[in-house]
Amino acid sequence: MADAVYKKIQVVGTSSESFSDAAAKAVSKVAETEKNLSWFEVVELRGAISDGKITQYQVTVNVGCRVS
């Protein structure tokens, strides 16, 4: 297997449901414009609170795209 080169894109996904859903939405959105997605890594987890309750999950994700 030949060595590969990757482009790394950082995005923040959000969800009112879960961290997992926020990460999935982030990767899905990148897939709309980028080809050859190969991997992702969660860099940061955080959220928003309103009236003492979690109202939004936020996930910073790096997505790796193989460069041809």
C-alpha positions as CSV (number, residue, x, y, z in Angstrom):
1,M,0.0,0.0,0.0
2,A,1.4,3.4,-1.0
3,D,1.8,6.1,1.6
4,A,-1.0,8.7,1.5
5,V,-1.4,12.4,2.2
6,Y,-4.4,13.8,4.0
7,K,-6.1,17.1,4.3
8,K,-7.6,17.8,7.8
9,I,-10.8,19.8,8.1
10,Q,-12.0,21.0,11.5
11,V,-15.8,21.5,11.9
12,V,-18.2,21.8,14.9
13,G,-21.4,19.7,14.8
14,T,-24.4,20.5,16.9
15,S,-27.4,18.5,18.1
16,S,-30.2,18.8,20.6
17,E,-30.1,14.9,21.0
18,S,-26.5,13.8,21.8
19,F,-22.8,14.2,21.3
20,S,-22.9,11.2,18.9
21,D,-25.5,12.8,16.8
22,A,-23.6,16.0,16.7
23,A,-20.4,14.2,15.5
24,A,-22.4,12.3,12.8
25,K,-23.9,15.5,11.5
26,A,-20.5,17.1,11.3
27,V,-19.0,14.3,9.3
28,S,-22.1,14.1,7.1
29,K,-21.9,17.8,6.2
30,V,-18.2,17.5,5.3
31,A,-19.1,14.5,3.1
32,E,-21.4,16.8,1.0
33,T,-18.5,18.8,-0.3
34,E,-15.3,16.7,0.2
35,K,-14.3,13.4,-1.4
36,N,-12.2,10.5,-0.1
37,L,-13.1,10.9,3.6
38,S,-11.0,8.4,5.6
39,W,-11.1,9.2,9.3
40,F,-12.4,11.5,12.0
41,E,-11.3,12.4,15.5
42,V,-13.2,14.2,18.3
43,V,-11.2,17.1,19.5
44,E,-13.6,18.7,22.0
45,L,-17.0,18.1,23.6
46,R,-19.1,21.0,25.0
47,G,-22.7,22.1,25.2
48,A,-25.2,24.8,25.9
49,I,-27.3,25.0,29.0
50,S,-30.6,26.9,29.4
51,D,-32.7,27.0,32.6
52,G,-30.4,24.3,34.2
53,K,-30.9,21.8,31.4
54,I,-28.7,20.8,28.4
55,T,-30.2,22.3,25.3
56,Q,-27.4,21.6,22.8
57,Y,-24.5,19.2,22.3
58,Q,-21.5,20.5,20.5
59,V,-18.6,18.4,19.1
60,T,-15.4,19.7,17.4
61,V,-14.3,17.1,14.9
62,N,-11.3,16.9,12.6
63,V,-12.1,15.0,9.4
64,G,-9.3,13.5,7.3
65,C,-9.7,13.5,3.5
66,R,-7.2,11.6,1.4
67,V,-5.6,13.9,-1.2
68,S,-5.1,12.3,-4.7
